[in-house]
């Protein structure tokens, strides 16, 4: 067990913010899990709603374990704000998050001048077809009887379908968007953090908010 001293939790906001204090730029999923469990067991947090859950580490063979997956419950990880561009990294497992209503959301909280990348353990990142079907039905998107088999086949061949990719796509489809200064901006679940921005143009290729003919990612 590794307990980090550079991690704090803001319990007063929703989603709760798990902050990695500067100058730290690296975090492992195991350290995150151990530290949050330790903080949650302290006297100051013992009455707070559950914030984290973990699964994995089952033995596959003498040398292999199932990758660790940490689920944040109405919480996000944030690396402390910086004053210049900083690359931060989360590694050693899978990190997912659910909002206060139990729906998937981005587990990373935006911070100025911070870019966060997190590698995923392929043994634990395959999308379950039944869960994808449920999400599509919730959005009113028709599904076919073979979707489960199709998704299982794709996942088995590529090993690259992850909840992070699905969550981002669903948020772009169903979340908040806004046209500002000839750009279309799609926002994350907090309705404030930009996920992706497109330049809007008319048929002449000029910036436009009316008679838009095409959009190009920025």
C-alpha positions, 0 to 999 in steps of 0.5 A: 500500500502506498499512501500519497501525501500530495492528494487532497479531496474537496468534499463540498463540490459536486462532483468531488475534486480529488486534487494532485498538488503541484509539483507532482505530475504523475499518479498511478491508479493503485496509489490513487486507490490506496490514498483515497481509501486512507483519506475516506477512513479518517475521522474528518471524512468518515461520514462522507458518501462513498467516493471510490470503488475498485476491482481487478487484480484477479489472477489470470496465470502465474505471471498475469493479473487482471488490470486494476480498475478504479471507479470514482463516484461523483468525483474527478481527478485534477492536477493542480492549476499550473502557470505554464504548459504541463504534461501529467500522467496517470498510469497502472490501470483503468480510471472511470467515473460516474456522476451523481446520477450514476451516469458515466462522465470524464474522470479528469477535471480540467485545469489551466495549462495542464494536459493529462494522459492516462494509459489503460490496461487492455485486460480491463478496458473492453466495453461490455456490449449490454452496457453499450446497448443500454446507453444507446437505448437511453439516447433513443438510438435504435439497436439491432439484435446483433449489436452485442455480438458485433461489439464483442467481435470488434472488441475482441479483435481491436482491444481498444474500445474503452469507456473514455472513448464512448463517454466522450462520444456520448457527451458530444452527442447528448450534452451541451454545445454552444456557438461562439465567435464562429465556433461550435464548442461541445462541453463536458458533463460539468457544462463548462469544460470544452471537450472539442471545438469546431471552426464553422465556415460557409460555402465560401470557406469563410468563418460563419455562424449563419448559413454554415456549410462545414465544420472543421476541428480546431 
